[in-house]
Amino acid sequence: MTAGLEAKLCLAVGARVMLRRNIDTKAGLVNGAIGTVLSIAAQHVTVQFDNVPAPCKIDKPMQLPSTSVRVCH
């Protein structure tokens, strides 16, 4: 675990997700915002948040080595 979070995160299109930190407070991308994964790419995940009108691309955190990010289908 890292800072109380699992070291590995498995995502799937259609999964419900929650932000664990503020990304853009003016846009409503705040800690606790809930959304649905629309697509998964190598460098980002596209999420439709319940409180935001347009889908958002969330960049893959750069501090994680690519070997620790696994895409689950």
N, C-alpha and C positions, 0 to 999 in steps of 0.2 A: 504494500500500500504506500501511496505517496500523499502526504498531507491529509491523511484520512480518506483518500480516494484509491480505488483499485488502480494498479499499474497498467492494466490492459482493459481496453474498452471495445466491446464488440457492438457494432451498429448494423442496422438493416434498414432498407427503405421501408417507410411506414412506422418505424419505431418512434415512440414518444420520448422526448428528451427534455432535460431541464438545464438551463445555464447555471453554472456554479460561480460565476464572477460577472461583473459588469463589463460589457463590451462597448456599448454606446447608449448612455442613459437617455439622451434626447430622442433616440429612435425607439426606446422601449426595450432594448436588449440589455436587460438587467438581471442580476442574480435572482433566480427563481422563475424566470420566464420559461414557459412551456411551449413546445412546438413538435412538429412531425417532420422526420427526415424525408426529404423528397428525392435526393440523389447523393451518391458518394463518389468522389473523384480522388485522385492521388494527393492533391494538395488542399482540398477543401471538402466540406460537407454542406449541402444546401438544405436549409431548414425553413419551413413555414411556421413562424411563431404565431400563437393564437392571438396576440395583441398587436401584431405588426401586419400591415396590409400586403406588403410584397415579400416574396421569399428572400432569405438572407444567406449569403455564402460565408461560412465560418471557416477561416483558414486553419490548417493543421498547425498546432503549436510547434514552433521551430526548436524548442528545447528537447523535444522527444526525438531520439534517433528513429529513422524510418523502419528499422527492424523491430521496434516495439509497437508499431501501429499495424494492426491486422484487420483486414476487411472481412466480415462474416456475411455470408449470403443466406 
